[in-house]
Amino acid sequence: MVRDVVTVTPAMLLTEVAETMARAAVSGVVVVDESKPVGVISERDFLTRLGGGRRVSFMEVIAGCLGSKGCAVVPLKEERAEEIMSAPVISVDEAQPLCAVADRFADHSINRVVVVGEGGELAGILTRHDLVRAIFGSAEAI
């Protein structure tokens, strides 16, 4: 689990969200309001918005931009984090066993899960990669 989570606020412009994600070299961020997680934004959320609500690949977005008069990204400049975040947050308690956490990943087809403390405050984030490492150890062990 990563405890130093990259976060954004619901009112943050998507331009700032994208810059934050790029600077931190992460594919997802937690949207927090007063230290409580209220949503998650991933690269998939950006691509879904760019695809008009349907899931598209990065290359479909590029092809669309190159083949049209304008770029699909431009309209997003004025939108805010709360407009594209996945909500409600899919979370687990810090004390939940790994098998229960694995079920959350499978049940919701997600790549990351928010970890919350007793008061519902953000405690960390756990990715599929983290889960595999916790279960199997390093890649050499597999």
Secondary structure, DSSP 8 states (H G I E B T S, - for coil): -BSS--EE-TTSBHHHHHHHHHHHT-SEEEEEETTEEEEEEEHHHHHHHHTTTS---HHHHHHHHHHSSS-TTGGGGG-BHHHH-B-S--EEETT--HHHHHHHHHHHT-SEEEEE-TTS-EEEEEEHHHHHHHHH-SGGG-
